Amino acid sequence: MWAMMQKLRMRFKSAELKVQGAKLVKTLLLLHLQLLIMFTRFAHLVKFSHTVFALPFALIGFAYALYEKGAFPLFDFQFSILLLQMLLCMVTARNAAMGFNRWADRKIDARNPRTARREIPAGVISPRSALWFVVACSAAFIGVAFWINNLCGYLSPVALLILLGYSYTKRFSALSHYILGIAQAIAPVGVYLAVVGRMGYDLSSLYPLILGAVVMAWMAGFDILYALQDVEFDRKEKLYSLPARTSPKTATAISILTHLLSLYGVILLGQLYGGGLFYWIGVAIFASVLLVQHILYTPKRAARIGATFTLVNGIASTAYALFTILDMLM
């Protein structure tokens, strides 16, 4: 009788442990799901896919700095750490900038039918959560910048000031498109400083500066086109986009001239630094995509912008970066 009671007690404990184990697994799965949902929401908030705009140019700056040193230590541990640091800086700085932009523009976005479904005006992410996200990303960016070297660390608050400050420029200046371009131009220059640790006065040190100017002109040119979607809204809200402050046709012409400057910049880089066959293939693709962009996106075809804009500009930056780096490796 006693033995039977012991067996029943053991079975009861075993069943209890199984129930507790099942509850623990369920809790962990729910936690994992909540974290996944939160990550997805914040990835949508900062348009993580738009990293494809500046990251390829940062990789060019990284590759050029190594090329200047005369080696590509692909399997070197120090190289791997530096690449990781560069990517962390890129991601955290960009997330801070985009998160702050969404927070600063939350009331404007709520009034714009095109942007009313963004995470903050739609209530998916609270303004406070978005702001804490910006603070966390900013702190991480500064921390990683100091991890790289003191020069990058001391310059990181200046970079953040430009990246975050851009969000307010559309309220008082039609040059906001170019300030956005300057903010993005920080990437290749910053990466070069991360690898080399200094900015000299010789021809080689001009490379990241010219590349930064290319990024500025390229980004400003397509941001002007992007603003074609909101001409009437910007005028109503008294926002200073070029299409709203001038006219869609005039703004498109300015965009073309700005993109011609970016094309001149990549040609200049090829001439000054002896670009080979692969480099000029990259330039040809870059120029072709710019041409296609101005055929696709006109004042009368502004509705097309939202659907294909990221893809088209992503092809331009990625192709140019890929063939430029291949050329350095050859």
C-alpha positions as CSV (number, residue, x, y, z in Angstrom):
1,M,0.0,0.0,0.0
2,W,2.8,2.4,1.0
3,A,4.7,1.5,-2.2
4,M,1.6,2.3,-4.3
5,M,1.3,5.7,-2.6
6,Q,4.9,6.5,-3.3
7,K,4.5,5.7,-6.9
8,L,1.4,7.9,-7.1
9,R,3.3,10.7,-5.4
10,M,6.2,10.4,-7.9
11,R,3.8,10.4,-10.8
12,F,2.1,13.5,-9.4
13,K,5.4,15.3,-9.0
14,S,6.5,14.3,-12.5
15,A,3.2,15.6,-13.9
16,E,3.6,18.8,-11.9
17,L,7.2,19.3,-13.3
18,K,5.9,18.7,-16.8
19,V,3.2,21.3,-16.3
20,Q,5.8,23.8,-14.9
21,G,8.1,23.0,-17.8
22,A,5.4,23.6,-20.3
23,K,4.5,26.9,-18.6
24,L,8.2,28.0,-18.8
25,V,8.4,27.1,-22.5
26,K,5.2,29.0,-23.1
27,T,6.5,32.1,-21.2
28,L,9.8,32.0,-23.1
29,L,8.0,31.7,-26.5
30,L,5.7,34.6,-25.6
31,L,8.7,36.7,-24.6
32,H,10.5,35.8,-27.8
33,L,7.4,36.7,-29.8
34,Q,7.1,40.1,-28.0
35,L,10.8,40.9,-28.6
36,L,10.4,39.9,-32.3
37,I,7.3,42.2,-32.6
38,M,9.1,45.0,-30.9
39,F,12.1,44.6,-33.2
40,T,9.9,44.6,-36.2
41,R,8.1,47.7,-35.1
42,F,11.3,49.7,-34.5
43,A,12.8,48.4,-37.8
44,H,9.7,49.8,-39.6
45,L,10.0,53.0,-37.6
46,V,13.5,53.7,-38.8
47,K,13.0,52.2,-42.3
48,F,15.9,49.9,-41.8
49,S,15.9,48.9,-45.5
50,H,17.0,52.5,-46.3
51,T,20.4,51.6,-44.8
52,V,21.2,50.6,-48.4
53,F,21.5,54.3,-49.3
54,A,24.6,55.3,-47.2
55,L,26.1,51.9,-46.2
56,P,27.6,51.1,-49.6
57,F,29.5,54.4,-49.7
58,A,30.7,53.8,-46.2
59,L,32.1,50.4,-47.4
60,I,33.9,52.2,-50.2
61,G,35.5,54.6,-47.6
62,F,36.4,51.5,-45.6
63,A,37.9,49.7,-48.5
64,Y,39.8,52.8,-49.8
65,A,41.4,53.3,-46.3
66,L,42.6,49.7,-46.4
67,Y,43.7,50.1,-50.0
68,E,45.8,53.2,-49.0
69,K,47.5,51.1,-46.4
70,G,48.4,48.6,-49.1
71,A,46.5,45.5,-47.8
72,F,43.1,43.9,-47.5
73,P,43.6,41.7,-44.4
74,L,40.3,39.8,-44.9
75,F,41.1,37.1,-42.3
76,D,42.8,39.4,-39.8
77,F,41.1,39.6,-36.4
78,Q,41.7,43.3,-36.0
79,F,40.2,43.9,-39.4
80,S,37.0,41.9,-38.4
81,I,36.7,44.0,-35.2
82,L,37.1,47.3,-37.1
83,L,34.5,46.2,-39.7
84,L,32.1,45.3,-36.8
85,Q,32.7,48.7,-35.2
86,M,32.0,50.5,-38.5
87,L,28.8,48.6,-39.0
88,L,27.7,49.3,-35.4
89,C,28.4,53.0,-35.9
90,M,26.4,53.1,-39.1
91,V,23.4,51.3,-37.7
92,T,23.2,53.1,-34.4
93,A,23.8,56.6,-35.9
94,R,21.3,56.0,-38.7
95,N,18.7,54.6,-36.3
96,A,19.1,57.5,-33.9
97,A,18.7,60.0,-36.8
98,M,15.6,58.2,-38.3
99,G,14.0,57.6,-34.9
100,F,14.5,61.3,-34.0
101,N,13.0,62.4,-37.3
102,R,9.9,60.3,-36.7
103,W,9.6,61.7,-33.2
104,A,10.1,65.3,-34.3
105,D,7.7,65.0,-37.2
106,R,5.0,62.9,-35.4
107,K,2.4,65.7,-35.4
108,I,3.1,66.7,-39.1
109,D,3.0,63.0,-40.1
110,A,-0.4,62.6,-38.4
111,R,-1.9,65.4,-40.6
112,N,-0.4,64.0,-43.8
113,P,-2.5,61.2,-45.4
114,R,0.6,59.7,-46.9
115,T,2.4,59.3,-43.5
116,A,-0.5,59.0,-41.0
117,R,0.1,55.3,-40.8
118,R,3.6,55.6,-39.6
119,E,4.3,53.9,-36.3
120,I,4.1,57.0,-33.9
121,P,1.0,58.7,-35.4
122,A,-0.7,55.3,-35.7
123,G,-0.1,54.6,-32.1
124,V,2.0,51.5,-32.7
125,I,5.0,53.1,-30.9
126,S,4.6,55.8,-28.3
127,P,6.5,59.0,-28.6
128,R,8.3,58.3,-25.3
129,S,9.4,54.9,-26.5
130,A,10.7,56.4,-29.7
131,L,12.7,59.0,-27.8
132,W,14.2,56.4,-25.5
133,F,15.2,54.4,-28.6
134,V,17.0,57.5,-30.0
135,V,18.8,58.1,-26.7
136,A,19.9,54.4,-26.6
137,C,21.1,54.5,-30.2
138,S,22.9,57.8,-29.7
139,A,24.7,56.5,-26.5
140,A,25.7,53.3,-28.4
141,F,27.0,55.3,-31.3
142,I,29.2,57.6,-29.1
143,G,30.4,54.5,-27.1
144,V,31.4,52.6,-30.3
145,A,33.1,55.7,-31.7
146,F,35.3,56.0,-28.7
147,W,36.0,52.3,-28.9
148,I,37.4,52.9,-32.4
149,N,39.7,55.8,-31.5
150,N,39.6,59.1,-29.6
151,L,39.3,61.2,-32.7
152,C,36.1,59.4,-33.8
153,G,34.8,59.6,-30.3
154,Y,35.3,63.4,-29.9
155,L,33.7,64.0,-33.3
156,S,30.7,61.7,-32.7
157,P,28.6,64.4,-30.9
158,V,29.2,66.7,-33.8
159,A,28.0,64.0,-36.2
160,L,24.9,63.4,-34.1
161,L,24.1,67.1,-34.0
162,I,24.0,67.2,-37.8
163,L,22.1,63.9,-38.0
164,L,19.5,64.9,-35.5
165,G,19.4,68.6,-36.4
166,Y,18.4,67.8,-40.0
167,S,14.9,66.9,-38.8
168,Y,14.0,70.5,-38.0
169,T,15.6,72.2,-41.1
170,K,12.5,71.6,-43.3
171,R,10.7,74.0,-41.1
172,F,12.8,77.0,-42.1
173,S,15.0,76.2,-45.1
174,A,14.5,74.8,-48.6
175,L,18.1,73.7,-48.4
176,S,17.0,70.9,-46.0
177,H,17.6,68.4,-48.9
178,Y,21.3,69.3,-49.0
179,I,21.6,69.2,-45.2
180,L,20.2,65.6,-45.4
181,G,22.9,65.0,-48.0
182,I,25.6,66.4,-45.6
183,A,24.3,64.2,-42.8
184,Q,24.7,61.1,-45.1
185,A,28.1,62.3,-46.3
186,I,29.5,61.8,-42.8
187,A,29.5,58.0,-43.3
188,P,32.4,57.6,-45.8
189,V,34.5,60.3,-44.1
190,G,33.9,58.9,-40.7
191,V,34.8,55.4,-41.8
192,Y,38.0,56.6,-43.3
193,L,38.9,58.3,-40.0
194,A,38.1,55.1,-38.2
195,V,40.6,53.1,-40.2
196,V,43.4,55.7,-40.8
197,G,42.9,57.7,-37.5
198,R,43.7,61.1,-39.1
199,M,42.8,63.4,-42.0
200,G,45.9,64.6,-43.9
201,Y,46.5,67.2,-46.5
202,D,47.7,65.0,-49.4
203,L,45.8,63.8,-52.4
204,S,44.9,60.5,-50.8
205,S,43.1,62.3,-48.0
206,L,40.9,64.1,-50.5
207,Y,39.3,60.8,-51.6
208,P,36.8,60.5,-48.7
209,L,36.0,64.2,-48.9
210,I,35.2,63.9,-52.6
211,L,33.2,60.7,-52.0
212,G,31.3,62.5,-49.2
213,A,30.5,65.3,-51.7
214,V,29.2,62.6,-54.1
215,V,26.9,61.2,-51.4
216,M,25.7,64.7,-50.5
217,A,24.7,65.5,-54.1
218,W,23.3,62.1,-54.8
219,M,21.2,62.0,-51.7
220,A,20.0,65.7,-52.0
221,G,19.0,65.1,-55.6
222,F,16.8,62.1,-54.9
223,D,15.3,63.7,-51.7
224,I,14.1,66.6,-53.9
225,L,12.3,64.1,-56.1
226,Y,10.9,62.3,-53.1
227,A,9.4,65.6,-51.9
228,L,7.3,65.8,-55.1
229,Q,4.8,63.5,-53.3
230,D,3.9,66.2,-50.7
231,V,3.9,69.5,-52.6
232,E,0.4,70.6,-51.7
233,F,0.7,69.3,-48.1
234,D,4.1,71.1,-47.6
235,R,2.6,74.4,-48.9
236,K,-0.4,74.0,-46.6
237,E,1.9,73.3,-43.6
238,K,4.4,76.0,-44.7
239,L,7.2,73.5,-44.9
240,Y,10.3,74.4,-46.9
241,S,10.8,71.7,-49.5
242,L,12.1,72.8,-52.8
243,P,9.1,71.6,-54.8
244,A,6.8,73.5,-52.5
245,R,8.8,76.6,-52.3
246,T,9.6,76.9,-56.1
247,S,7.6,74.6,-58.3
248,P,7.7,70.8,-59.1
249,K,9.3,71.5,-62.5
250,T,11.9,73.9,-61.1
251,A,12.7,71.5,-58.3
252,T,13.1,68.6,-60.8
253,A,15.6,70.7,-62.8
254,I,17.5,71.4,-59.6
255,S,17.5,67.7,-58.8
256,I,19.0,66.9,-62.3
257,L,21.7,69.5,-61.8
258,T,22.5,68.1,-58.4
259,H,22.7,64.6,-59.7
260,L,25.0,65.8,-62.5
261,L,27.3,67.1,-59.8
262,S,27.3,63.7,-58.1
263,L,28.1,62.0,-61.5
264,Y,31.0,64.5,-62.0
265,G,32.3,63.5,-58.6
266,V,32.5,59.8,-59.3
267,I,34.2,60.6,-62.7
268,L,36.6,62.8,-60.9
269,L,37.4,60.1,-58.4
270,G,38.1,57.7,-61.2
271,Q,40.5,60.1,-62.9
272,L,42.3,61.3,-59.8
273,Y,42.8,57.8,-58.4
274,G,43.3,55.7,-61.5
275,G,40.0,53.8,-61.7
276,G,40.2,50.6,-63.7
277,L,37.7,48.7,-65.8
278,F,35.5,47.6,-62.9
279,Y,35.4,51.1,-61.5
280,W,34.1,52.5,-64.8
281,I,31.5,49.7,-65.1
282,G,30.2,50.9,-61.7
283,V,30.2,54.5,-62.9
284,A,28.2,53.5,-66.0
285,I,25.6,51.6,-63.9
286,F,25.4,54.6,-61.5
287,A,24.8,57.0,-64.3
288,S,22.3,54.8,-66.0
289,V,20.2,54.4,-62.8
290,L,20.3,58.2,-62.4
291,L,18.9,58.6,-65.9
292,V,16.2,56.0,-65.3
293,Q,15.3,57.7,-62.1
294,H,14.6,61.0,-63.9
295,I,12.6,59.2,-66.5
296,L,10.5,57.4,-64.0
297,Y,10.0,60.2,-61.4
298,T,8.6,63.4,-62.9
299,P,6.1,65.9,-61.5
300,K,3.3,64.1,-63.4
301,R,4.5,60.7,-62.1
302,A,5.0,61.4,-58.5
303,A,2.7,58.5,-57.5
304,R,5.4,56.1,-58.7
305,I,7.9,57.2,-56.2
306,G,6.7,55.3,-53.1
307,A,6.7,51.9,-54.8
308,T,10.1,51.7,-56.4
309,F,12.2,54.6,-54.9
310,T,14.2,52.5,-52.5
311,L,14.9,49.8,-55.1
312,V,16.1,52.2,-57.7
313,N,18.4,54.1,-55.5
314,G,19.6,50.9,-53.8
315,I,20.7,49.6,-57.1
316,A,22.7,52.8,-57.8
317,S,24.6,52.8,-54.5
318,T,25.1,49.0,-54.3
319,A,26.3,48.6,-57.9
320,Y,28.7,51.5,-57.7
321,A,30.2,50.3,-54.4
322,L,30.5,46.7,-55.5
323,F,32.4,47.5,-58.7
324,T,34.5,50.2,-57.0
325,I,35.7,47.7,-54.3
326,L,36.3,45.0,-56.9
327,D,38.5,47.5,-58.7
328,M,40.5,48.1,-55.6
329,L,41.0,44.4,-55.1
330,M,42.3,43.8,-58.6
